[in-house]
Amino acid sequence: MAIHLYKTSTPSTRNRTVDSQVKSNPRNNLIYGQHHCGKGRNARGIITSRHRGGGHKRLYRKIDFRRNEKDIYGRIVTIEYDPNRNAYICLIHYWGW
């Protein structure tokens, strides 16, 4: 992973860096469409909280949170951005069962 350094144009950009991650398409069997629940509407379909709605369409990534097996070796295949968590996730291929 390379780190991109910005040129200083203002005092706030003096120490700014960005990690450039591996950009790859997610596996189709590990993603699915996520339904947004109403976009701020009640049961009658009326907007009850202002400034809700819109936004970009996001696909949900399935993540294995358990990982309770020990002494299993794995290899990181891809690193990609997860829009639902505002974080990076990686796909790992395991071996050594």
N, C-alpha and C positions, 0 to 999 in steps of 0.2 A: 504494500500500500504506500502510495506516495503522499507526501504532505505538501500542499500548495501554500506558499507564503505570499502574502499580499504586499504590495508597495505601500508605504505609509503616506496617506494623503491627509488624514486628520489624526488627532491624538487618540481617537477611539479605535482606529485601525492599525495601531502601532504594533501590536503583537498578535494579530489575527491569523489563524491558520485553519485550513480545511483539509480533512482526510478525504482523498478520492478513493471511493470503494469500488469493488468489482461490480460493474453494471451488467446484470443478466436478467433474463426473463424468469419469473418463478415457475416451478414445476406445476403443470396443470392439475395433477392429482393432489397437490397440497394447498390449493386455493379454492375458494368458493365465494359466491356473492353473499354479502351481508345485508340484511334488511335494516334500514334505519327506521326506528320506531316512531313514526308519525310526524317527524320534523316539527315538533312543538305544537301539535294539535291534540285536541281532546277526542272523546268518542264520537262527537257530532261532526268532527272535521274542521272545527273552528280553531284558528291560531290563538293560543292562550298565553304564550310567552313571546315577546317581541324579539326581533333580530334572530330568529331561528329559521333554518332552512337553507337550501342551496348547498354549497360545498362541492368538493370534487368527489367523483365516484371512486370508491376504494374497494379492493378485494381483500378478503380476510385470509390470512395465512394460518394454516394449522401448525401448532407448535406443541412438541412433546415436552411438557413441563416436568414429568416425573423423573425420568432418567435415573432410576433407582438401582440399576445394575452396576456393579463395580468391576474393575479390571477389564473393561471392554475398550479396545482401541478404535479410533475413528480418524477420518481425514476430512478436513474442511473442503467442501467442493465450491460453494459460492457464498459470497457475502452480499446481502441485498437490504434495501431499506424497507422497513415495515411501516406503512402509513397509519395503521391503527394504534401503534405504540410509540411513534415518534422516536424510533430507535432502529439500530441495525440488527439483523438476525443472520445466522449462517446455517447452511444446509450441511449436515455431517453424514458421511457414509461410515457405518460401523462395521467392524469385522472382529473376529476372535470370540465368537459365542462359545 
